[in-house]
Amino acid sequence: MASPLIAGFVAMTATFLAYSLTARARHESVAGTFRFGQIVSASLVSLAHGTTTPRRPWASSRSR
């Protein structure tokens, strides 16, 4: 019951921290940093998705 509230609070705090840390920075450096972060996080999500897929041996997947 409390988990959505906790998740909302954590997300709000993270958003506030990201905004306050980047409010006075140059746009180019912030854009590059966020772009790099998006690439890294997308790569990690892709890796996590791929590691949950069970592997079947080649012999069991071939039809005889």
C-alpha positions as CSV (number, residue, x, y, z in Angstrom):
1,M,0.0,0.0,0.0
2,A,2.8,2.4,0.8
3,S,5.1,1.5,-2.1
4,P,3.5,3.8,-4.7
5,L,3.8,6.7,-2.2
6,I,7.4,5.8,-1.5
7,A,8.2,5.5,-5.2
8,G,6.5,8.8,-6.0
9,F,8.5,10.5,-3.2
10,V,11.8,9.0,-4.5
11,A,11.0,10.1,-8.0
12,M,10.1,13.6,-6.9
13,T,13.3,13.9,-4.9
14,A,15.5,12.6,-7.8
15,T,13.8,15.0,-10.2
16,F,14.3,17.9,-7.8
17,L,18.0,17.0,-7.3
18,A,18.6,16.6,-11.0
19,Y,17.0,20.0,-11.7
20,S,18.9,21.8,-8.9
21,L,22.2,20.3,-10.0
22,T,21.8,21.3,-13.6
23,A,19.9,24.6,-13.3
24,R,22.9,26.8,-13.7
25,A,25.0,24.6,-15.9
26,R,25.6,25.1,-19.6
27,H,23.0,23.5,-21.9
28,E,25.6,21.7,-24.0
29,S,27.3,20.0,-21.1
30,V,23.9,19.0,-19.5
31,A,22.6,17.7,-22.8
32,G,25.7,15.6,-23.4
33,T,25.6,14.2,-19.9
34,F,21.9,13.3,-20.1
35,R,22.4,11.7,-23.5
36,F,25.2,9.6,-22.2
37,G,23.1,8.6,-19.2
38,Q,20.2,7.6,-21.5
39,I,22.5,5.4,-23.6
40,V,24.0,3.7,-20.5
41,S,20.6,3.1,-18.9
42,A,19.1,1.8,-22.2
43,S,22.0,-0.6,-22.6
44,L,21.6,-1.9,-19.0
45,V,17.8,-2.4,-19.5
46,S,18.6,-4.3,-22.7
47,L,21.2,-6.4,-21.0
48,A,18.8,-7.2,-18.1
49,H,16.1,-8.1,-20.5
50,G,18.4,-10.5,-22.5
51,T,19.7,-12.2,-19.4
52,T,16.3,-13.3,-18.2
53,T,15.7,-15.3,-21.4
54,P,16.4,-18.9,-20.9
55,R,18.8,-20.6,-23.4
56,R,17.9,-23.8,-25.1
57,P,20.7,-26.1,-26.3
58,W,21.0,-26.3,-30.1
59,A,20.2,-30.1,-30.1
60,S,16.8,-29.7,-28.4
61,S,15.7,-26.9,-30.7
62,R,16.3,-28.7,-33.9
63,S,13.6,-30.9,-35.4
64,R,14.7,-34.4,-36.6
